[in-house]
């Protein structure tokens, strides 16, 4: 049995393909429009997925290249002709559609890919590509788009799909070439979309893209979106003066280009010209008095400038104009809390709770206000209602410490134990909070029992292992410390904190300096600006007797962070180097920061120095 459908044929002629069965088979239109309407599937003019991945997928198959034929995208179309479609093909497509209706996209994709390869039909290839993108099969999507492009090189939607797929695979340079073809074919520009998503690419790739955009501004000198995209790329590369210049080029060509107007303000801020940014946004606001984005950006810039009163007034005006926007109301409440306007903040936070918006943030800051007012019962009650979000751990840490202070350690432990039952995914962090409570309460042995029990359940939890290692150091169990830190390093060789902690402990508590030095050096490679690691390297050189190498490192660490432990190390080096007045000064600074610093007091005792004499020199 055969049904007859149209066939599209190019001039010059090449291998014929089946027609666009899904587009022109009118008798099938109701079926194909009714089933397998895939959310997220792209149509011309919108992307196929809500987000673009910035790096190439790990699956090698997903890196399959999209192949192109050399024929021109402008080949003309001949009059459509018809040829029969085999019953097997029709049956396979019907099965695919019914499978899609039943959420069996694996079957749907398999059948469409099979028929795309067999028939080379562009509409079948398009449908296969859409399904593959929806289910996340990049390798199938690449193959289907390749077939689609080969059979319909003049179809703008095919080039848009290719560009989207290439961006998802991290191949932005090739994607830009597809968008250039899209511009030539349809006069539709999506250059700004690509540029906006290119910020996380390696710098070398960003520089290549910028070179391409420079050529495109020569090719399309009157296209504002090309200038805008070029400015975005220059912003990614921190070429802020150039970025500003080319954003302004876009605005000259289209003064109503609001995205470019907002971007100009952002770049002015990056150029340390925040006042100019505010003035510019006020001009834009005059042209677009009802535009929320202009007002929000202005308010945020005021906040970044630490102009808190002005920022609060800006968010208050925004709330008046957009009373249903809960994010604006939350920002206003937080500014009021920051400025000590507790009653206004409390009123607005309760409004958020009443509208069931940003409830976790609202409970957290209501708890914070109550704690500041020493209404500890209310504070605990509010903190306890934070169920998710970035405030979750901070809220329950505060609640447990308040319970410890007001009702005792047992109440705090019971609270945390109940939380672990309610939020098992947060169990590790909640255990660490309880360990800190027990340690602060002078019960490190109980803390060790607790964390060891937790590690039975999660033996490779890096945070628990690291915390137990630090607890073991406090208990003087260096074997346990070394065992746990080496486990962390085995599981994650680039764990800079574990490398530094083990290296420092070996340097400070043993004479195994040959083992300690490479650990600290590796930690410094991973975190070159970490003052704690710089201090560790300086300290091991000091322990090895190399004071000349140790001194600049310890000084640098102390200049970066006035920490009492670094002060202890740097002061001891200065003392033994004969610079005793400077040593006293450094120790005094450390004790001002941490008056009961055990490490400084032990150092002074070892050197037979009376702490009371430090301030006398």
LINTAPE-V176520 format. One record per pair of residues at least 24 apart in sequence whose C-alpha atoms are under 8 Angstrom apart, sorted by the first residue. I is the first residue (numbers start at 1). GAP is how many residues later the second one is. If there is no record, write none. Layout:
BEGIN
i=I gap=GAP
i=I gap=GAP
END
This chain:
BEGIN
i=1 gap=85
i=1 gap=86
i=2 gap=82
i=2 gap=83
i=2 gap=84
i=2 gap=85
i=3 gap=81
i=3 gap=82
i=3 gap=83
i=3 gap=84
i=4 gap=78
i=4 gap=79
i=4 gap=80
i=4 gap=81
i=5 gap=77
i=5 gap=78
i=5 gap=79
i=5 gap=80
i=6 gap=74
i=6 gap=75
i=6 gap=76
i=6 gap=77
i=7 gap=73
i=7 gap=74
i=7 gap=75
i=7 gap=76
i=8 gap=69
i=8 gap=70
i=8 gap=71
i=8 gap=72
i=8 gap=73
i=9 gap=68
i=9 gap=69
i=9 gap=70
i=9 gap=71
i=9 gap=72
i=10 gap=65
i=10 gap=66
i=10 gap=67
i=10 gap=68
i=11 gap=64
i=11 gap=65
i=11 gap=66
i=11 gap=67
i=12 gap=63
i=17 gap=102
i=17 gap=103
i=17 gap=104
i=17 gap=105
i=17 gap=134
i=18 gap=65
i=18 gap=67
i=18 gap=101
i=18 gap=102
i=18 gap=103
i=18 gap=104
i=19 gap=63
i=19 gap=102
i=19 gap=103
i=19 gap=104
i=20 gap=101
i=20 gap=102
i=20 gap=103
i=20 gap=104
i=21 gap=100
i=21 gap=102
i=21 gap=103
i=22 gap=101
i=22 gap=102
i=23 gap=100
i=32 gap=65
i=35 gap=62
i=35 gap=63
i=35 gap=65
i=35 gap=66
i=36 gap=61
i=36 gap=62
i=36 gap=64
i=36 gap=65
i=38 gap=93
i=38 gap=96
i=39 gap=95
i=40 gap=94
i=41 gap=89
i=41 gap=90
i=41 gap=92
i=41 gap=93
i=42 gap=88
i=42 gap=119
i=43 gap=114
i=44 gap=112
i=44 gap=113
i=44 gap=116
i=45 gap=112
i=45 gap=115
i=47 gap=114
i=47 gap=117
i=48 gap=82
i=48 gap=85
i=48 gap=86
i=48 gap=113
i=48 gap=116
i=49 gap=84
i=49 gap=85
i=52 gap=112
i=52 gap=115
i=52 gap=116
i=52 gap=145
i=53 gap=114
i=53 gap=115
i=53 gap=116
i=53 gap=117
i=54 gap=113
i=54 gap=114
i=54 gap=115
i=54 gap=116
i=54 gap=143
i=54 gap=144
i=54 gap=146
i=54 gap=147
i=55 gap=113
i=55 gap=114
i=55 gap=115
i=55 gap=145
i=55 gap=146
i=56 gap=112
i=56 gap=113
i=56 gap=114
i=56 gap=115
i=57 gap=112
i=57 gap=113
i=61 gap=77
i=61 gap=78
i=62 gap=75
i=62 gap=76
i=62 gap=77
i=62 gap=78
i=62 gap=80
i=62 gap=107
i=63 gap=75
i=63 gap=76
i=63 gap=106
i=64 gap=75
i=64 gap=78
i=64 gap=79
i=65 gap=77
i=65 gap=78
i=66 gap=76
i=66 gap=77
i=66 gap=79
i=66 gap=80
i=66 gap=96
i=67 gap=79
i=67 gap=83
i=68 gap=78
i=68 gap=81
i=68 gap=82
i=69 gap=81
i=71 gap=82
i=72 gap=81
i=72 gap=82
i=73 gap=80
i=73 gap=81
i=73 gap=82
i=73 gap=112
i=74 gap=79
i=74 gap=80
i=74 gap=111
i=75 gap=79
i=89 gap=26
i=105 gap=26
i=105 gap=30
i=113 gap=27
i=113 gap=31
i=116 gap=28
i=116 gap=31
i=117 gap=30
i=120 gap=27
i=120 gap=28
i=120 gap=31
i=121 gap=27
i=121 gap=30
i=122 gap=25
i=122 gap=26
i=122 gap=27
i=122 gap=29
i=122 gap=30
i=123 gap=25
i=126 gap=32
i=133 gap=32
i=138 gap=27
i=141 gap=24
i=154 gap=31
i=155 gap=30
i=156 gap=25
i=156 gap=26
i=156 gap=29
i=156 gap=30
i=167 gap=27
i=170 gap=31
i=172 gap=26
i=172 gap=37
i=173 gap=32
i=173 gap=35
i=173 gap=36
i=173 gap=39
i=189 gap=36
i=190 gap=35
i=191 gap=34
i=191 gap=35
i=191 gap=38
i=192 gap=33
i=192 gap=34
i=192 gap=36
i=192 gap=37
i=192 gap=40
i=193 gap=36
i=194 gap=35
i=195 gap=34
i=195 gap=35
i=195 gap=37
i=195 gap=38
i=196 gap=33
i=196 gap=36
i=196 gap=37
i=198 gap=35
i=199 gap=34
i=199 gap=37
i=203 gap=34
i=206 gap=27
i=206 gap=30
i=206 gap=31
i=207 gap=30
i=209 gap=24
i=210 gap=24
i=222 gap=31
i=223 gap=27
i=223 gap=30
i=224 gap=25
i=224 gap=26
i=224 gap=27
i=224 gap=29
i=224 gap=30
i=225 gap=25
i=226 gap=24
i=228 gap=32
i=235 gap=32
i=240 gap=27
i=240 gap=30
i=240 gap=31
i=241 gap=30
i=243 gap=24
i=244 gap=24
i=262 gap=32
i=262 gap=35
i=269 gap=32
i=274 gap=27
i=274 gap=31
i=278 gap=24
i=292 gap=26
i=308 gap=27
i=308 gap=31
i=309 gap=30
i=311 gap=24
i=312 gap=24
i=326 gap=26
i=326 gap=31
i=326 gap=32
i=327 gap=31
i=330 gap=28
i=330 gap=32
i=334 gap=31
i=337 gap=32
i=342 gap=27
i=359 gap=27
i=360 gap=25
i=360 gap=26
i=360 gap=27
i=360 gap=28
i=360 gap=29
i=360 gap=31
i=360 gap=32
i=361 gap=25
i=361 gap=30
i=364 gap=27
i=364 gap=31
i=376 gap=26
i=393 gap=36
i=393 gap=37
i=397 gap=36
i=401 gap=36
i=409 gap=28
i=409 gap=29
i=409 gap=32
i=428 gap=26
i=428 gap=33
i=428 gap=35
i=428 gap=36
i=429 gap=34
i=432 gap=32
i=432 gap=35
i=444 gap=27
i=444 gap=31
i=445 gap=30
i=448 gap=24
i=460 gap=28
i=460 gap=31
i=462 gap=26
i=462 gap=29
i=466 gap=32
i=494 gap=29
i=494 gap=32
i=495 gap=28
i=496 gap=26
i=496 gap=27
i=496 gap=28
i=496 gap=30
i=496 gap=31
i=497 gap=26
i=499 gap=24
i=500 gap=33
i=500 gap=36
i=503 gap=33
i=504 gap=32
i=504 gap=35
i=504 gap=36
i=507 gap=32
i=507 gap=33
i=507 gap=36
i=508 gap=31
i=508 gap=32
i=508 gap=35
i=513 gap=27
i=513 gap=31
i=516 gap=24
i=531 gap=25
i=531 gap=26
i=531 gap=27
i=531 gap=29
i=531 gap=30
i=532 gap=25
i=532 gap=34
i=535 gap=31
i=535 gap=34
i=539 gap=30
i=542 gap=31
i=547 gap=26
i=562 gap=27
i=562 gap=28
i=562 gap=31
i=563 gap=27
i=563 gap=30
i=564 gap=25
i=564 gap=26
i=564 gap=27
i=564 gap=29
i=564 gap=30
i=564 gap=33
i=564 gap=35
i=564 gap=36
i=565 gap=25
i=565 gap=32
i=565 gap=34
i=565 gap=35
i=567 gap=33
i=568 gap=31
i=568 gap=32
i=568 gap=35
i=572 gap=31
i=581 gap=36
i=584 gap=30
i=584 gap=31
i=584 gap=33
i=585 gap=29
i=585 gap=30
i=585 gap=32
i=587 gap=27
i=588 gap=26
i=588 gap=27
END
